[in-house]
Every structure is written in structure tokens, then in C-alpha cells.
């Protein structure tokens, strides 16, 4: 194994782990906003502008769907109640008063 291949695998591994960690953080906070959490809404508005959040949602969309599935969809089977719906347009209009 050459030095280039060795560092290439480490860089790919580091980028993959960074994607997972940032994806979990951002997706959990966005699911919290969809559920109506005021603390999550404050955190997202403090961390992101409209454009930054738009691109973060595009980049971390698979993680967002996965977090919604585990945090909202599966628990709805046990409680027989749906607390929030997966609606990105409502998310942006709620956060940034976008109509």
C-alpha cells in the first residue's frame, strides 16, 4: 500500500464520519423543530441563515429522513398518535417566515 492510498483511505474515513456526526446533529434538531420544540427552533435560527439551512437540508436529506423515521414514525405506532408531519415547506416558513 502506497502512502497516497493510505492517506486517501484516512481522508475518506474522516469525511464519512464527519458527514454522519453533522447529519445526526442537524437532523435531530430539525425533527425537533418539526415537532414544535422552541429550543430547537432557537438553535436552528441562531446557527443557520435561510440559504445555509436550505443547503444543509439538501446535503443531509437522507439523515433527516432517517431521524424522522426513528423519532416520529416508529413511536407513532406505539402511541397511535402522529405528533408532526414531514413537511419541509412548513419547516422553512415556520423558521424564517417564508411564505
N, C-alpha and C positions, 0 to 999 in steps of 0.2 A: 504494500500500500504506500503510495507516494504521499508526500507532505500535503500536496494540494487536495487529494481525496480526503485525507484525514481532517483537514480544516473545513472542507466543504461539508462533510457529514456533521461536524460540530455546529456549523453555522445553520444548517437546515434544522437540526435538532433544537437549537436555541430559538429560531424563528417559529417553529411549531409550538413550542412550549409558551412562547410569548403570545401567540395567537390564542391558545387555549385559556391562559390566565386572563388576558384582557377581555376575551369574549365572554367568559363566565361573569366577570365583574360588571361589564356593561349590560349584558343580557339580564342578569338578575335585577339590576337597578331599573331597567326599562319594563320588566314584568311588574316590578313594584309600582311603577308609575301607572301602568295599565290597571293595576288593582286599586289605585286610589291612595297610595301612601304619600303623605305630604313630605316626609323626609327624603324619599327617593326623588320626588319632584324637585325639591330644593337642590339636591346633589346634582341631578342632571342639568338643571338650569345654570348652576354655578360652574360646571365642568365644560359644557358644550355650548357653542352657538348653533344656530339652525343648520348651517351648512356642515359643520363638523359632525353634528348628530346624524344628519342625512347620510353622510359618507360612512360613519361608524355603523349605522343600521345596514347599509349595503354590504359592508365588509363582514360584519358579524351576524348576518341574517340566519345562517344555519344554527349558530349558537343560540340566537334569540328564539327560534322555533323549538329547539331542544329544551331550553329553560321554561318556556311556556308549557310545553308538554308535561314536564315533571312537576312544575309548581302549580299549575292551574288545571290542566286537563285530567290527569290521573287523580288528584284529590277530589275532583268533582264527582267521580264515580262513588267515592265513599260517603260524601256528604249530600249527594243528589242535588247540588246547587252549583250553578256556574257564577263565579264572582266577577269575572271580567271576560271580555272577548278580545281576540287578537285583531286589533284594528290600528294600523299604523297611521292612517289619516287622522283618526281621533287622538292618537298619541301626540302628533305634531301640533294639532290645533289646541290641545289642552296645555301643552308646554309653552308654545310660542304665540298663542292667539292667532294662529294661521287659519284663515277661512277659505 
